[in-house]
Amino acid sequence: MRCATSYLLLSGLCFADDPIDLQKEAKSLVKQGSSGIPRLSELIFDPTPAVRAQAVHSLVEIGTQHSLDPLTRSVADGDPQIQIAAINGLVNFYLPGYVQAGGFQSSMKKTGAKVVSKFVSPDQQLIPAYIVPRPVIIGVLAKQISDSKDNQVRAAAAKAAGILRGRDAIDPLIAALRSKDDSLLYEAVTAIEKIRDPKPAPSLVILFRDPKEHIQLAALEAAGLLHNRTVVPDLERTLTFSLSPKARRAALGALGKLSTESSRPLFDRSLEDKDDGVRAAAAEGIARLNHPADLNRMETLFKDERKMEPRLAQAFAMVSLGKPEMEDFSALKYLTDSLNSKAWGGVAEAYLIEAARKPAILQSIHAVATQAPKDEKIRIARVLAASGDKSSIAVVEGLSKDADTAVAEESLRALRVLKARLL
């Protein structure tokens, strides 16, 4: 019978070398917290996979910074399921709740049934910009994306690299776009979208007509969000082919985000399209062309529109083209009121994040922040975190002292993001 002396001193227990006993030991070490990590760091090298797996699960459950080194080592384990568990654990440290939410699932996830106009990833799992993971962690993820023989491990590493904003994993992610494995391909596209480096955009073009619609949609959306206008001609050509309604929305939505004059004819003829999403994408494109002469047409369309998605886009266009007033029935008031909608609040928030980069609009948002309803305050705090200037610090500090705990907590997070971005 063998025991680690340090562990005997802590627990007074002794386990045999039997794998079942070692599993029990690894599980019981969670109760010791950080002091159990040295022994778990030994158990991750046990010859029995079940022991190593339990050691990794215990390290994840302990979850302190001292777990990061052994988890990083376990990413190179020979067992794919242990590798994925270790990858999930690394992400969970920087994004608490990731493991509880399921972490990386080997089953192929798909995008939602409807692509709505917004400027954020369909998968909201992303660490705040002010959190910087250890470079060695991004390095081991990049290595697994490149070198692992198991596509599920590669996909899990790709997803993790995206969530952790791992810019140093870009080259392996670009290489993964040539994979024939759907799970890896989808996770690589989604990760590239989250990291926001424009370099991979041309590599996405081949996926614009991928036979798997969820991959096609992810590639089209990512192309718009990477802000690399070299893909505009490819997106315009893509729209000339027979596309599904979802793909049409996504392609025009990407053009709307990149918004070049060459796309104006597409926007103009799509403003009154029968598809809600296409009308919305066209209005976004017109907004970003930033010609005040388009304002009157947007106002007319807004008055006659009955569907929420294009109406929000038209309101965004009106605000962008010169209507920064926060008055009853104004476009900006319509957007801020929509922050309270469970269905459309995220879309309105994204529009306001972009619109608030203009000083006049930002000041109008400041003026209503502290008097707004609860959900509106929470989303305004996020808007100011993303697009506020130094004058926004006092506003967010005020929201962080709100009597509502949810508002105060979200505003404190927003304040950290805002200060990290500005100071």
C-alpha positions in Angstrom: 0.0 0.0 0.0 1.4 3.4 -1.0 0.3 6.9 0.2 1.6 10.4 -0.5 3.0 11.6 2.8 1.6 15.1 2.4 -1.8 13.7 1.7 -1.7 11.4 4.8 -0.9 14.5 6.9 -3.9 16.3 5.5 -6.5 13.5 5.6 -5.3 10.6 7.6 -6.5 8.3 4.8 -4.6 5.9 2.6 -5.6 4.5 -0.7 -4.1 1.4 -2.4 -2.8 1.5 -6.0 -6.0 -0.1 -7.1 -7.5 2.1 -9.9 -10.9 2.2 -8.1 -9.2 3.4 -4.9 -7.2 6.0 -6.8 -10.4 7.3 -8.4 -11.9 7.7 -5.0 -8.8 9.4 -3.8 -8.9 11.8 -6.8 -12.5 12.6 -6.1 -12.0 13.1 -2.4 -9.2 15.6 -3.0 -11.8 18.2 -4.1 -12.6 18.7 -0.4 -9.0 19.8 0.2 -9.2 22.6 -2.3 -5.9 24.0 -3.5 -3.9 21.9 -1.1 -5.1 18.8 -3.0 -3.7 20.0 -6.3 -0.1 18.6 -5.8 -1.5 15.1 -5.5 -3.9 15.6 -8.4 -1.0 16.8 -10.4 0.6 13.3 -9.9 -2.7 11.5 -10.7 -3.1 13.1 -14.1 -0.1 10.8 -15.2 -1.6 7.6 -13.8 -1.6 4.8 -16.4 -5.4 4.2 -15.9 -7.6 6.6 -18.0 -10.4 6.6 -15.4 -8.0 7.8 -12.7 -6.6 10.5 -15.0 -10.2 11.5 -15.9 -11.3 11.9 -12.3 -8.1 13.9 -11.5 -9.0 16.3 -14.3 -12.6 16.6 -13.2 -11.4 17.3 -9.6 -9.0 20.0 -10.8 -11.8 21.6 -12.8 -14.0 21.5 -9.7 -11.3 23.1 -7.5 -10.9 25.7 -10.2 -8.2 28.0 -8.7 -5.3 29.4 -10.7 -3.2 26.5 -9.3 -5.3 24.1 -11.4 -4.2 25.7 -14.6 -0.8 24.1 -14.9 -1.9 20.5 -14.5 -4.9 21.1 -16.7 -2.7 22.5 -19.4 -0.5 19.4 -19.2 -3.7 17.2 -19.4 -4.6 18.8 -22.7 -1.8 16.6 -24.2 -3.2 13.4 -22.6 -3.6 10.4 -24.9 -7.3 10.0 -24.2 -9.5 12.4 -26.3 -12.2 12.6 -23.6 -9.6 13.6 -21.0 -8.2 16.2 -23.3 -11.6 17.7 -23.9 -12.4 17.7 -20.2 -9.1 19.5 -19.6 -9.8 22.0 -22.4 -13.3 22.7 -20.9 -11.6 23.2 -17.5 -9.2 25.8 -18.8 -12.1 27.7 -20.4 -14.2 27.4 -17.2 -11.5 29.2 -15.2 -11.8 32.2 -17.4 -15.5 31.9 -18.1 -17.1 30.5 -14.9 -20.1 28.3 -15.6 -18.8 27.0 -19.0 -18.5 23.4 -17.8 -21.9 23.6 -16.0 -23.4 24.8 -19.2 -22.1 21.7 -21.0 -18.7 22.9 -22.2 -17.8 21.5 -25.6 -20.3 19.0 -26.8 -19.2 16.5 -29.3 -22.6 16.6 -31.1 -22.7 19.2 -33.9 -24.4 22.3 -32.7 -26.3 24.4 -35.2 -27.1 28.0 -35.6 -30.6 29.2 -34.8 -33.6 28.9 -37.0 -33.5 32.5 -37.9 -30.5 34.8 -38.7 -31.4 38.2 -37.2 -29.5 41.4 -37.9 -27.0 42.0 -35.2 -23.2 42.4 -34.9 -22.5 39.8 -32.2 -21.8 36.1 -32.5 -24.8 33.7 -32.3 -22.8 32.0 -29.6 -22.5 34.5 -26.7 -19.7 32.5 -24.9 -16.8 34.9 -24.9 -14.5 36.2 -22.1 -14.5 40.0 -21.4 -11.9 41.9 -23.3 -10.1 42.9 -20.2 -9.3 39.3 -19.2 -6.1 38.0 -20.8 -5.5 34.2 -20.6 -2.0 32.9 -20.1 -0.1 32.7 -23.5 0.9 29.1 -22.8 -2.8 28.1 -22.7 -3.5 29.6 -26.1 -0.3 27.9 -27.3 -1.4 24.4 -26.2 -4.9 25.0 -27.8 -3.2 26.1 -31.1 -1.1 22.9 -31.0 -4.1 20.7 -30.5 -6.0 22.5 -33.4 -3.0 21.7 -35.6 -1.7 18.4 -34.5 -4.4 16.3 -32.7 -5.4 13.1 -34.5 -8.9 13.4 -33.0 -11.2 15.9 -34.7 -13.3 16.3 -31.6 -10.3 17.4 -29.7 -9.4 19.8 -32.5 -12.9 21.1 -32.5 -13.0 21.6 -28.7 -9.6 23.4 -28.8 -10.9 25.6 -31.6 -14.0 26.5 -29.7 -11.9 27.3 -26.6 -9.5 29.5 -28.6 -12.5 31.5 -29.8 -14.0 31.9 -26.3 -10.6 33.0 -25.0 -10.0 35.4 -27.9 -6.8 33.5 -28.7 -5.3 35.6 -31.5 -2.2 33.4 -31.5 -4.3 30.5 -32.7 -5.4 32.2 -35.9 -3.1 30.3 -38.2 -4.1 26.9 -37.0 -7.8 28.0 -37.3 -7.3 29.1 -40.9 -5.7 25.7 -41.6 -8.7 24.0 -40.0 -11.0 25.6 -42.5 -9.8 23.0 -45.0 -11.1 20.2 -42.8 -13.8 17.9 -44.0 -15.0 17.4 -40.5 -18.2 19.4 -39.9 -17.7 19.9 -36.2 -14.2 21.2 -36.5 -15.1 23.3 -39.5 -18.0 25.0 -37.7 -16.0 25.6 -34.5 -13.1 27.0 -36.5 -15.3 29.5 -38.3 -17.0 30.5 -35.0 -13.7 31.0 -33.3 -12.4 33.1 -36.1 -15.5 35.3 -35.8 -15.0 35.8 -32.1 -11.3 36.6 -32.3 -12.1 39.3 -34.9 -8.8 39.2 -36.7 -9.5 40.3 -40.4 -6.7 38.1 -41.7 -8.8 34.9 -42.2 -11.6 36.5 -44.1 -10.5 35.5 -47.6 -10.2 31.9 -46.4 -13.9 31.9 -45.6 -14.9 32.6 -49.2 -14.9 28.9 -50.2 -17.5 28.2 -47.5 -20.0 30.8 -48.8 -21.7 28.1 -50.8 -21.0 25.1 -48.5 -23.6 22.4 -48.8 -24.1 22.4 -45.0 -26.3 25.4 -44.4 -25.1 26.0 -40.8 -21.5 26.2 -41.9 -22.5 28.4 -44.8 -24.4 30.8 -42.5 -21.5 30.9 -40.0 -19.0 31.7 -42.7 -21.2 34.5 -44.2 -21.8 36.0 -40.8 -18.1 35.8 -39.9 -17.1 37.5 -43.1 -19.2 40.6 -42.2 -17.9 40.8 -38.7 -14.2 40.6 -39.6 -14.4 43.9 -41.4 -12.1 42.8 -44.3 -13.6 44.4 -47.4 -11.6 42.2 -49.8 -14.4 39.7 -49.6 -17.1 42.2 -50.7 -17.0 41.0 -54.4 -17.3 37.4 -53.3 -20.3 38.2 -51.1 -21.9 40.2 -54.0 -21.4 37.2 -56.4 -22.8 34.9 -53.8 -26.1 36.7 -53.8 -26.4 36.1 -57.5 -26.7 32.4 -57.0 -29.8 30.6 -55.8 -29.6 30.8 -52.0 -31.9 29.8 -49.2 -33.8 32.6 -47.5 -31.4 32.3 -44.5 -28.3 32.5 -46.7 -29.7 35.5 -48.5 -30.2 37.3 -45.2 -26.7 36.3 -44.0 -25.0 37.3 -47.2 -26.7 40.7 -47.4 -26.2 41.1 -43.7 -22.4 40.7 -44.2 -22.5 43.2 -47.0 -24.4 45.5 -44.7 -21.7 45.3 -42.1 -18.9 45.9 -44.6 -21.0 48.5 -46.5 -19.2 49.7 -49.6 -20.7 51.9 -52.4 -20.5 48.9 -54.8 -23.2 47.2 -52.7 -25.6 50.2 -52.8 -27.7 48.8 -55.7 -28.2 45.6 -53.7 -29.3 47.6 -50.6 -31.6 49.9 -52.6 -33.6 47.1 -54.2 -33.7 45.1 -51.0 -35.2 47.8 -48.8 -38.7 46.7 -49.7 -38.0 43.0 -50.1 -40.7 40.6 -48.9 -38.2 39.0 -46.4 -37.9 40.8 -43.0 -34.3 39.9 -42.6 -33.3 41.1 -46.0 -35.1 44.4 -45.4 -33.2 44.8 -42.1 -29.8 44.0 -43.7 -30.4 46.5 -46.5 -31.3 49.2 -43.9 -28.1 48.5 -42.0 -26.1 48.8 -45.2 -27.7 52.2 -46.0 -27.0 53.3 -42.5 -23.3 52.6 -42.8 -22.9 54.3 -46.2 -23.6 57.4 -44.1 -25.2 59.6 -46.7 -27.6 62.0 -45.0 -29.7 62.2 -48.2 -30.9 58.7 -47.4 -32.6 59.9 -44.2 -36.0 60.8 -45.7 -36.4 57.4 -47.3 -35.5 55.7 -44.0 -38.1 57.8 -42.2 -40.8 56.8 -44.7 -39.9 53.1 -44.5 -39.9 53.3 -40.6 -43.4 54.8 -40.5 -44.8 52.1 -42.8 -42.9 49.1 -41.4 -44.8 46.7 -39.2 -42.2 44.0 -38.5 -39.8 44.4 -35.6 -36.6 43.3 -37.2 -36.5 45.7 -40.2 -38.0 48.4 -38.0 -35.1 48.3 -35.6 -32.7 48.4 -38.5 -34.5 51.4 -40.0 -34.4 53.2 -36.6 -30.6 52.5 -36.4 -30.3 53.9 -39.9 -32.2 57.1 -39.0 -30.0 57.6 -35.9 -26.9 57.0 -37.8 -27.9 59.4 -40.6 -28.5 62.3 -38.3 -31.3 61.8 -35.8 -29.6 61.7 -32.4 -32.5 63.2 -30.4 -33.9 61.3 -27.4 -37.5 62.4 -27.7 -40.8 60.6 -27.6 -41.4 58.7 -30.8 -37.8 59.4 -32.0 -35.8 56.6 -33.6 -33.2 56.7 -30.7 -36.0 56.4 -28.1 -37.4 53.5 -30.1 -34.0 51.7 -29.9 -33.5 52.4 -26.2 -37.1 51.3 -25.4 -36.5 48.1 -27.3 -33.7 47.2 -24.8 -36.5 46.0 -22.5 -37.6 43.4 -25.0 -36.6 39.8 -24.2 -36.9 38.9 -27.9 -35.2 42.0 -29.4 -33.2 43.6 -26.6 -29.9 42.1 -27.8 -30.4 43.4 -31.3 -31.2 46.9 -30.1 -28.2 46.7 -27.8 -25.9 45.9 -30.7 -27.3 48.7 -32.8 -26.7 51.2 -29.9 -23.2 49.9 -29.3 -22.4 51.0 -32.9 -24.5 54.2 -32.8 -23.0 55.3 -29.5 -19.6 55.8 -31.1 -20.9 59.1 -32.3 -20.6 61.7 -29.5 -24.1 63.3 -29.9 -25.7 59.9 -29.6 -23.6 58.9 -26.7 -24.6 62.0 -24.8 -28.2 61.3 -25.5 -27.8 57.9 -24.0 -26.0 59.3 -20.9 -29.0 61.6 -20.3 -31.5 58.7 -19.9 -29.3 56.1 -18.3 -30.1 56.5 -14.6 -33.9 57.0 -15.1 -34.3 53.9 -17.3 -36.1 50.7 -16.3 -34.1 47.8 -15.0 -33.4 45.8 -18.2 -32.7 49.0 -20.1 -30.1 50.1 -17.4 -28.3 46.8 -17.7 -28.1 46.9 -21.5 -27.1 50.6 -21.4 -24.2 49.7 -19.1 -23.1 47.2 -21.7 -23.4 49.7 -24.5 -21.3 52.2 -22.6 -18.7 49.6 -21.7 -18.3 48.9 -25.4 -18.6 52.4 -26.9 -18.4 54.9 -24.1 -15.7 57.5 -23.6 -14.2 59.0 -20.5 -17.4 60.9 -19.8 -19.2 57.6 -19.6 -17.2 56.5 -16.5 -19.3 58.7 -14.2 -22.5 57.4 -15.7 -21.6 53.8 -15.3 -20.3 54.4 -11.8 -23.8 55.9 -11.0 -25.4 52.7 -12.4 -23.1 50.6 -10.3 -24.7 52.1 -7.2 -28.2 51.3 -8.3 -30.6 49.9 -5.7 -31.3 46.9 -7.9 -28.6 44.3 -7.3 -28.7 43.0 -10.9 -28.2 46.5 -12.3 -25.4 47.2 -9.9 -23.5 44.0 -10.6 -23.8 44.3 -14.4 -22.7 47.9 -14.2 -19.6 47.0 -12.1 -18.6 44.5 -14.8 -19.2 47.2 -17.4 -17.1 49.6 -15.5 -14.2 47.2 -15.5 -14.5 46.8 -19.2 -14.8 50.5 -19.9 -11.8 51.4 -17.7 -9.7 48.6 -19.2 -10.5 49.9 -22.7 -9.9 53.6 -21.9 -7.3 53.8 -19.2 
